[in-house]
């Protein structure tokens, strides 16, 4: 279950279930991957605000998330990057 974070306050405002990729239809599988990637990026948007300094680890994590569709061959077997502390 993924947390939904308020980008202004940084507080958790909800949770979102991400469905497992069970559908073998590649179009749906890639859409699921992009939706989860977008959600994970949104969780870290607070670190990208102009009044904050983003660590190199967080920049690397966000870049790996953005690169995911182009770096994976099978949307059903994704190795997600680990979010830094």
N, CA, C and O atoms as a GROMACS GRO file, in nm:
protein
  340
    1UNK      N    1   0.085  -0.116   0.000
    1UNK     CA    2   0.000   0.000   0.000
    1UNK      C    3   0.091   0.124   0.000
    1UNK      O    4   0.187   0.132   0.076
    2UNK      N    5   0.059   0.217  -0.085
    2UNK     CA    6   0.140   0.338  -0.098
    2UNK      C    7   0.071   0.455  -0.027
    2UNK      O    8  -0.051   0.466  -0.027
    3UNK      N    9   0.153   0.540   0.032
    3UNK     CA   10   0.101   0.657   0.101
    3UNK      C   11   0.082   0.771   0.002
    3UNK      O   12   0.160   0.787  -0.092
    4UNK      N   13  -0.022   0.850   0.024
    4UNK     CA   14  -0.044   0.972  -0.053
    4UNK      C   15   0.001   1.087   0.036
    4UNK      O   16  -0.050   1.104   0.147
    5UNK      N   17   0.098   1.165  -0.012
    5UNK     CA   18   0.161   1.270   0.066
    5UNK      C   19   0.116   1.407   0.017
    5UNK      O   20   0.114   1.432  -0.103
    6UNK      N   21   0.081   1.496   0.111
    6UNK     CA   22   0.051   1.634   0.077
    6UNK      C   23   0.184   1.702   0.047
    6UNK      O   24   0.272   1.708   0.133
    7UNK      N   25   0.200   1.755  -0.074
    7UNK     CA   26   0.327   1.814  -0.115
    7UNK      C   27   0.360   1.943  -0.042
    7UNK      O   28   0.476   1.982  -0.038
    8UNK      N   29   0.262   2.007   0.015
    8UNK     CA   30   0.287   2.132   0.087
    8UNK      C   31   0.334   2.104   0.229
    8UNK      O   32   0.434   2.159   0.274
    9UNK      N   33   0.260   2.019   0.299
    9UNK     CA   34   0.292   1.994   0.440
    9UNK      C   35   0.381   1.872   0.462
    9UNK      O   36   0.446   1.860   0.565
   10UNK      N   37   0.383   1.782   0.364
   10UNK     CA   38   0.461   1.660   0.380
   10UNK      C   39   0.391   1.554   0.463
   10UNK      O   40   0.448   1.448   0.491
   11UNK      N   41   0.267   1.581   0.502
   11UNK     CA   42   0.195   1.485   0.585
   11UNK      C   43   0.122   1.383   0.499
   11UNK      O   44   0.086   1.409   0.384
   12UNK      N   45   0.100   1.267   0.558
   12UNK     CA   46   0.028   1.160   0.488
   12UNK      C   47  -0.121   1.194   0.490
   12UNK      O   48  -0.178   1.218   0.596
   13UNK      N   49  -0.183   1.196   0.372
   13UNK     CA   50  -0.325   1.230   0.365
   13UNK      C   51  -0.410   1.112   0.319
   13UNK      O   52  -0.532   1.124   0.308
   14UNK      N   53  -0.347   1.000   0.293
   14UNK     CA   54  -0.423   0.882   0.254
   14UNK      C   55  -0.331   0.771   0.207
   14UNK      O   56  -0.209   0.784   0.208
   15UNK      N   57  -0.394   0.662   0.167
   15UNK     CA   58  -0.319   0.549   0.114
   15UNK      C   59  -0.386   0.501  -0.014
   15UNK      O   60  -0.506   0.518  -0.033
   16UNK      N   61  -0.306   0.441  -0.100
   16UNK     CA   62  -0.358   0.396  -0.228
   16UNK      C   63  -0.307   0.256  -0.257
   16UNK      O   64  -0.187   0.229  -0.252
   17UNK      N   65  -0.400   0.168  -0.286
   17UNK     CA   66  -0.361   0.032  -0.323
   17UNK      C   67  -0.321   0.033  -0.470
   17UNK      O   68  -0.390   0.091  -0.554
   18UNK      N   69  -0.211  -0.030  -0.500
   18UNK     CA   70  -0.171  -0.045  -0.639
   18UNK      C   71  -0.197  -0.190  -0.678
   18UNK      O   72  -0.143  -0.282  -0.617
   19UNK      N   73  -0.279  -0.210  -0.779
   19UNK     CA   74  -0.313  -0.346  -0.816
   19UNK      C   75  -0.192  -0.419  -0.873
   19UNK      O   76  -0.112  -0.360  -0.944
   20UNK      N   77  -0.180  -0.548  -0.840
   20UNK     CA   78  -0.069  -0.624  -0.900
   20UNK      C   79  -0.091  -0.639  -1.050
   20UNK      O   80  -0.204  -0.636  -1.099
   21UNK      N   81   0.017  -0.653  -1.120
   21UNK     CA   82   0.008  -0.669  -1.264
   21UNK      C   83  -0.024  -0.816  -1.292
   21UNK      O   84   0.066  -0.900  -1.301
   22UNK      N   85  -0.152  -0.845  -1.305
   22UNK     CA   86  -0.194  -0.981  -1.334
   22UNK      C   87  -0.236  -0.995  -1.480
   22UNK      O   88  -0.232  -1.104  -1.536
   23UNK      N   89  -0.274  -0.885  -1.539
   23UNK     CA   90  -0.318  -0.886  -1.677
   23UNK      C   91  -0.197  -0.901  -1.769
   23UNK      O   92  -0.103  -0.821  -1.762
   24UNK      N   93  -0.199  -1.002  -1.852
   24UNK     CA   94  -0.086  -1.027  -1.941
   24UNK      C   95  -0.084  -0.933  -2.061
   24UNK      O   96   0.011  -0.932  -2.138
   25UNK      N   97  -0.188  -0.855  -2.076
   25UNK     CA   98  -0.192  -0.758  -2.185
   25UNK      C   99  -0.085  -0.652  -2.159
   25UNK      O  100  -0.093  -0.578  -2.061
   26UNK      N  101   0.013  -0.646  -2.246
   26UNK     CA  102   0.126  -0.555  -2.225
   26UNK      C  103   0.086  -0.409  -2.210
   26UNK      O  104   0.145  -0.337  -2.130
   27UNK      N  105  -0.012  -0.365  -2.285
   27UNK     CA  106  -0.054  -0.225  -2.276
   27UNK      C  107  -0.101  -0.192  -2.135
   27UNK      O  108  -0.065  -0.087  -2.080
   28UNK      N  109  -0.181  -0.280  -2.076
   28UNK     CA  110  -0.229  -0.256  -1.940
   28UNK      C  111  -0.116  -0.270  -1.838
   28UNK      O  112  -0.111  -0.195  -1.741
   29UNK      N  113  -0.027  -0.363  -1.861
   29UNK     CA  114   0.085  -0.382  -1.770
   29UNK      C  115   0.175  -0.259  -1.766
   29UNK      O  116   0.217  -0.215  -1.659
   30UNK      N  117   0.204  -0.203  -1.884
   30UNK     CA  118   0.286  -0.082  -1.888
   30UNK      C  119   0.212   0.036  -1.826
   30UNK      O  120   0.274   0.120  -1.760
   31UNK      N  121   0.081   0.044  -1.845
   31UNK     CA  122   0.003   0.152  -1.784
   31UNK      C  123   0.007   0.140  -1.632
   31UNK      O  124   0.018   0.241  -1.562
   32UNK      N  125  -0.001   0.019  -1.579
   32UNK     CA  126   0.010  -0.002  -1.435
   32UNK      C  127   0.146   0.040  -1.383
   32UNK      O  128   0.156   0.102  -1.277
   33UNK      N  129   0.251   0.008  -1.458
   33UNK     CA  130   0.386   0.047  -1.418
   33UNK      C  131   0.397   0.200  -1.412
   33UNK      O  132   0.449   0.255  -1.315
   34UNK      N  133   0.348   0.267  -1.516
   34UNK     CA  134   0.356   0.414  -1.518
   34UNK      C  135   0.275   0.477  -1.405
   34UNK      O  136   0.316   0.578  -1.348
   35UNK      N  137   0.160   0.419  -1.373
   35UNK     CA  138   0.078   0.472  -1.264
   35UNK      C  139   0.150   0.459  -1.130
   35UNK      O  140   0.150   0.552  -1.050
   36UNK      N  141   0.210   0.344  -1.107
   36UNK     CA  142   0.283   0.326  -0.980
   36UNK      C  143   0.404   0.418  -0.977
   36UNK      O  144   0.434   0.476  -0.873
   37UNK      N  145   0.474   0.431  -1.089
   37UNK     CA  146   0.591   0.519  -1.095
   37UNK      C  147   0.551   0.663  -1.064
   37UNK      O  148   0.621   0.732  -0.990
   38UNK      N  149   0.440   0.708  -1.120
   38UNK     CA  150   0.392   0.843  -1.094
   38UNK      C  151   0.359   0.863  -0.947
   38UNK      O  152   0.388   0.968  -0.890
   39UNK      N  153   0.298   0.762  -0.886
   39UNK     CA  154   0.265   0.770  -0.745
   39UNK      C  155   0.392   0.777  -0.659
   39UNK      O  156   0.398   0.856  -0.564
   40UNK      N  157   0.493   0.697  -0.692
   40UNK     CA  158   0.618   0.700  -0.617
   40UNK      C  159   0.691   0.834  -0.634
   40UNK      O  160   0.750   0.885  -0.540
   41UNK      N  161   0.686   0.889  -0.754
   41UNK     CA  162   0.746   1.021  -0.775
   41UNK      C  163   0.672   1.127  -0.695
   41UNK      O  164   0.734   1.216  -0.638
   42UNK      N  165   0.539   1.118  -0.690
   42UNK     CA  166   0.460   1.216  -0.615
   42UNK      C  167   0.494   1.213  -0.467
   42UNK      O  168   0.492   1.316  -0.399
   43UNK      N  169   0.527   1.094  -0.416
   43UNK     CA  170   0.565   1.083  -0.275
   43UNK      C  171   0.691   1.161  -0.243
   43UNK      O  172   0.712   1.201  -0.129
   44UNK      N  173   0.775   1.184  -0.343
   44UNK     CA  174   0.902   1.254  -0.320
   44UNK      C  175   0.902   1.396  -0.375
   44UNK      O  176   1.006   1.462  -0.372
   45UNK      N  177   0.789   1.444  -0.425
   45UNK     CA  178   0.782   1.580  -0.479
   45UNK      C  179   0.820   1.685  -0.376
   45UNK      O  180   0.874   1.790  -0.411
   46UNK      N  181   0.794   1.658  -0.251
   46UNK     CA  182   0.826   1.756  -0.146
   46UNK      C  183   0.976   1.787  -0.143
   46UNK      O  184   1.016   1.898  -0.107
   47UNK      N  185   1.060   1.689  -0.182
   47UNK     CA  186   1.204   1.711  -0.182
   47UNK      C  187   1.250   1.797  -0.300
   47UNK      O  188   1.363   1.845  -0.302
   48UNK      N  189   1.160   1.816  -0.397
   48UNK     CA  190   1.196   1.894  -0.516
   48UNK      C  191   1.149   2.039  -0.508
   48UNK      O  192   1.164   2.114  -0.604
   49UNK      N  193   1.093   2.080  -0.394
   49UNK     CA  194   1.048   2.219  -0.380
   49UNK      C  195   1.167   2.313  -0.378
   49UNK      O  196   1.277   2.274  -0.337
   50UNK      N  197   1.146   2.434  -0.422
   50UNK     CA  198   1.256   2.530  -0.436
   50UNK      C  199   1.322   2.569  -0.304
   50UNK      O  200   1.436   2.614  -0.304
   51UNK      N  201   1.252   2.552  -0.193
   51UNK     CA  202   1.311   2.590  -0.064
   51UNK      C  203   1.378   2.472   0.007
   51UNK      O  204   1.413   2.482   0.125
   52UNK      N  205   1.397   2.362  -0.063
   52UNK     CA  206   1.462   2.244  -0.007
   52UNK      C  207   1.583   2.208  -0.090
   52UNK      O  208   1.590   2.239  -0.209
   53UNK      N  209   1.677   2.141  -0.028
   53UNK     CA  210   1.794   2.091  -0.099
   53UNK      C  211   1.780   1.940  -0.110
   53UNK      O  212   1.776   1.870  -0.009
   54UNK      N  213   1.772   1.891  -0.232
   54UNK     CA  214   1.755   1.748  -0.254
   54UNK      C  215   1.892   1.680  -0.250
   54UNK      O  216   1.989   1.728  -0.309
   55UNK      N  217   1.898   1.567  -0.179
   55UNK     CA  218   2.023   1.492  -0.171
   55UNK      C  219   2.052   1.424  -0.306
   55UNK      O  220   1.961   1.405  -0.388
   56UNK      N  221   2.175   1.390  -0.326
   56UNK     CA  222   2.214   1.320  -0.448
   56UNK      C  223   2.143   1.185  -0.456
   56UNK      O  224   2.105   1.142  -0.565
   57UNK      N  225   2.126   1.119  -0.342
   57UNK     CA  226   2.057   0.990  -0.340
   57UNK      C  227   1.912   1.004  -0.385
   57UNK      O  228   1.862   0.920  -0.460
   58UNK      N  229   1.845   1.110  -0.340
   58UNK     CA  230   1.705   1.131  -0.378
   58UNK      C  231   1.696   1.167  -0.526
   58UNK      O  232   1.604   1.122  -0.595
   59UNK      N  233   1.790   1.248  -0.576
   59UNK     CA  234   1.791   1.281  -0.719
   59UNK      C  235   1.810   1.154  -0.802
   59UNK      O  236   1.744   1.136  -0.904
   60UNK      N  237   1.900   1.067  -0.757
   60UNK     CA  238   1.926   0.942  -0.827
   60UNK      C  239   1.802   0.851  -0.826
   60UNK      O  240   1.769   0.791  -0.928
   61UNK      N  241   1.735   0.842  -0.712
   61UNK     CA  242   1.614   0.761  -0.699
   61UNK      C  243   1.505   0.812  -0.794
   61UNK      O  244   1.443   0.733  -0.866
   62UNK      N  245   1.482   0.943  -0.794
   62UNK     CA  246   1.380   1.000  -0.881
   62UNK      C  247   1.415   0.979  -1.029
   62UNK      O  248   1.327   0.952  -1.111
   63UNK      N  249   1.543   0.990  -1.063
   63UNK     CA  250   1.583   0.968  -1.202
   63UNK      C  251   1.560   0.822  -1.242
   63UNK      O  252   1.514   0.795  -1.353
   64UNK      N  253   1.592   0.729  -1.152
   64UNK     CA  254   1.570   0.587  -1.181
   64UNK      C  255   1.421   0.559  -1.202
   64UNK      O  256   1.385   0.479  -1.288
   65UNK      N  257   1.335   0.626  -1.124
   65UNK     CA  258   1.191   0.609  -1.143
   65UNK      C  259   1.149   0.662  -1.280
   65UNK      O  260   1.072   0.597  -1.351
   66UNK      N  261   1.198   0.779  -1.317
   66UNK     CA  262   1.161   0.837  -1.446
   66UNK      C  263   1.211   0.751  -1.563
   66UNK      O  264   1.147   0.747  -1.668
   67UNK      N  265   1.324   0.683  -1.544
   67UNK     CA  266   1.382   0.600  -1.649
   67UNK      C  267   1.317   0.462  -1.660
   67UNK      O  268   1.341   0.390  -1.758
   68UNK      N  269   1.237   0.424  -1.562
   68UNK     CA  270   1.185   0.287  -1.555
   68UNK      C  271   1.126   0.231  -1.684
   68UNK      O  272   1.170   0.124  -1.726
   69UNK      N  273   1.034   0.293  -1.748
   69UNK     CA  274   0.977   0.226  -1.866
   69UNK      C  275   1.082   0.194  -1.972
   69UNK      O  276   1.072   0.091  -2.039
   70UNK      N  277   1.179   0.279  -1.988
   70UNK     CA  278   1.278   0.256  -2.093
   70UNK      C  279   1.389   0.160  -2.051
   70UNK      O  280   1.464   0.113  -2.136
   71UNK      N  281   1.400   0.130  -1.921
   71UNK     CA  282   1.507   0.042  -1.874
   71UNK      C  283   1.458  -0.098  -1.842
   71UNK      O  284   1.536  -0.182  -1.797
   72UNK      N  285   1.330  -0.125  -1.863
   72UNK     CA  286   1.273  -0.256  -1.831
   72UNK      C  287   1.217  -0.322  -1.956
   72UNK      O  288   1.157  -0.256  -2.041
   73UNK      N  289   1.237  -0.452  -1.968
   73UNK     CA  290   1.186  -0.525  -2.083
   73UNK      C  291   1.050  -0.588  -2.055
   73UNK      O  292   0.969  -0.604  -2.145
   74UNK      N  293   1.026  -0.625  -1.929
   74UNK     CA  294   0.903  -0.696  -1.892
   74UNK      C  295   0.831  -0.620  -1.781
   74UNK      O  296   0.883  -0.613  -1.669
   75UNK      N  297   0.714  -0.563  -1.809
   75UNK     CA  298   0.645  -0.486  -1.706
   75UNK      C  299   0.594  -0.570  -1.589
   75UNK      O  300   0.556  -0.516  -1.485
   76UNK      N  301   0.592  -0.701  -1.605
   76UNK     CA  302   0.546  -0.788  -1.497
   76UNK      C  303   0.660  -0.826  -1.403
   76UNK      O  304   0.635  -0.887  -1.299
   77UNK      N  305   0.784  -0.793  -1.438
   77UNK     CA  306   0.900  -0.831  -1.357
   77UNK      C  307   0.988  -0.708  -1.334
   77UNK      O  308   1.101  -0.701  -1.383
   78UNK      N  309   0.935  -0.612  -1.261
   78UNK     CA  310   1.003  -0.485  -1.239
   78UNK      C  311   1.088  -0.490  -1.112
   78UNK      O  312   1.044  -0.542  -1.010
   79UNK      N  313   1.207  -0.436  -1.121
   79UNK     CA  314   1.291  -0.416  -1.003
   79UNK      C  315   1.283  -0.267  -0.972
   79UNK      O  316   1.346  -0.185  -1.039
   80UNK      N  317   1.205  -0.234  -0.869
   80UNK     CA  318   1.185  -0.093  -0.833
   80UNK      C  319   1.307  -0.043  -0.755
   80UNK      O  320   1.362  -0.117  -0.673
   81UNK      N  321   1.350   0.081  -0.780
   81UNK     CA  322   1.461   0.136  -0.701
   81UNK      C  323   1.419   0.155  -0.556
   81UNK      O  324   1.301   0.173  -0.526
   82UNK      N  325   1.516   0.151  -0.468
   82UNK     CA  326   1.490   0.166  -0.325
   82UNK      C  327   1.492   0.315  -0.288
   82UNK      O  328   1.587   0.387  -0.321
   83UNK      N  329   1.388   0.359  -0.221
   83UNK     CA  330   1.379   0.499  -0.180
   83UNK      C  331   1.479   0.526  -0.068
   83UNK      O  332   1.482   0.451   0.031
   84UNK      N  333   1.561   0.631  -0.081
   84UNK     CA  334   1.657   0.663   0.026
   84UNK      C  335   1.586   0.717   0.149
   84UNK      O  336   1.475   0.771   0.140
   85UNK      N  337   1.648   0.704   0.260
   85UNK     CA  338   1.592   0.753   0.388
   85UNK      C  339   1.606   0.902   0.399
   85UNK      O  340   1.565   0.960   0.499
   0.00000   0.00000   0.00000
